[in-house]
Amino acid sequence: QVQLVESGGGLVQPGGSLRLSCAASGSIFSFYVMGWYRQAPGKQRELVARITTDGITNRADSVKGRFTISRDNAKNMVYLQMNSLKPEDTAVYYCNKVTPPLLSWGQGTQVTVSS
């Protein structure tokens, strides 16, 4: 069973940057289309960025031009570079597959954008 561990969150001022990391165990990670999701208080979890096995990316309109997803298959890692952060980006961020069946969710990493 692949396990996911997210890290890199924190408190940042509006306009700041953070880089999130997702470490995945398991040798078949490189075959998965992966995504970063977020869940704000009182809201449903949403997919904000996705990356195919060969590096093709797609992002939600709300983060286009600000967030960049990348992956390193050799290290079983997925990253989310977040720039020009806004208060509405405040959420717990998770990584997971994009296509079902999803993997077990990790604990996520909290991102708080506030002055």
C-alpha positions, -999 to 999 in steps of 0.1 A, spaced: 0 0 0 14 34 -10 17 59 18 17 96 13 34 122 35 29 159 29 52 186 42 62 222 37 32 241 49 32 270 73 21 306 80 29 331 53 19 366 45 -2 375 14 21 376 -16 45 351 -1 56 317 -13 58 281 -1 69 249 -16 50 218 -6 64 183 -9 47 149 -10 67 118 -4 52 85 -17 63 51 -7 61 23 -33 78 16 -66 48 20 -88 44 57 -79 58 67 -113 28 51 -130 3 74 -113 -12 107 -124 -7 127 -92 -25 158 -79 -24 183 -51 -58 189 -34 -68 213 -7 -96 216 18 -105 248 34 -126 249 66 -163 242 58 -155 234 21 -151 203 1 -117 190 -9 -108 203 -44 -81 194 -69 -59 223 -76 -31 208 -98 -23 176 -115 7 161 -133 9 131 -156 35 104 -155 55 123 -181 52 157 -166 22 173 -184 4 196 -159 -29 212 -154 -41 236 -128 -74 250 -115 -82 285 -127 -79 298 -92 -42 290 -90 -31 294 -127 -1 316 -130 7 312 -93 11 275 -85 34 250 -103 33 213 -98 63 190 -105 74 155 -98 106 135 -94 98 99 -102 132 87 -92 126 100 -57 89 93 -55 82 129 -49 56 155 -60 60 192 -53 38 222 -54 54 256 -57 30 283 -45 37 319 -53 17 351 -48 -3 334 -21 -37 349 -11 -58 345 21 -82 323 1 -54 298 -4 -56 289 33 -64 252 35 -49 218 44 -31 206 13 -30 169 3 -15 149 -25 -30 118 -40 -37 101 -73 -61 118 -96 -78 87 -111 -97 62 -89 -91 42 -68 -74 69 -47 -48 61 -22 -53 65 15 -51 101 24 -20 114 42 -23 138 71 -19 168 48 0 200 55 -16 232 67 -11 264 47 -22 296 63 -20 329 44 -25 358 68 -10 392 77 
